[in-house]
Amino acid sequence: MKVLLRLFITGHTTSLEATLAKIRGVCEGELRLEYELEVVDLLENPGAAERHTITITPTLVRELPLPMSRITGDVSSHAQLHSLLGKT
């Protein structure tokens, strides 16, 4: 089953690449998931925050499989990523 993830950010920060590498490492290397990761910059797409009820950035949302789940704040936390993705 494919996992659909959305990472909501506010601007491209210096830590963004490290965060993306961590997410990819857990998905590909450790859990060997088939996944799609979309990065949504709320500075470029401010309406997305309201549509997806995002109040804090960064926020990583697992849209599929259901039930939807999210991590807010430090989305590169190894334990939180496993918790979010291990439920798939």
Beta strands, then each sheet from edge to edge (+ up, - down):
strand 1: 3-9
strand 2: 35-41
strand 3: 59-64
strand 4: 69-72
sheet 1: 2+ 1+ 3- 4+
end
